[in-house]
């Protein structure tokens, strides 16, 4: 079976152009949704589509960015579809059509993989260069702390933790009440002990 998938990022955007292209490309059933593509997990209709397709089926999308949030994300999904024996057709891939069931399509996926790896390498290289320059200027402070010692929720969690003999509360209960994660709470406890010992 040939399935279409159409997506726009917000409710104010229109799906009509995508639906027209998918219908013209013989899609028998079209899944559509209006939601950001940042995470595949949040796209409910997309998840249903991935669970629906079976060996021999094909998914058709108008552009790669309707289907995946990044080249790496696209490759992961394509790998998963390949394992299920499901093809992917991207109607507009830089002016060409990508069909993962053809030799040319498989070559394009291999090239995409190389590009994704290259992009990731460049990003990491730029980050390291930026960090090094910031260190040289004395302005690099690392990742900013989400919770400072002035955060009321964290202070409340620390008070409850230090008073566990009286309140009989577990760490999980403290975290639930204060909405502070276990890792953050334990880090703050460790930091307090370190500062009091120094």
Secondary structure, DSSP 8 states (H G I E B T S, - for coil): -EEEEEEESSTTS--HHHHHHHHHTT-SEEEEEES-SS-GGG-HHHHHHHHH--TT-EEEESSHHHH-SSHHHHHHHHHHHHHHT-EEEEEEETTEEEETTSHHHHHHHHHHHHHHHHHHHHHHHHHHHHHHHHHHHT----S--SS-TT-HHHHHHHHHHHTHHHH---HHHHHHHHT--HHHHHHHHHHHHHHHH-
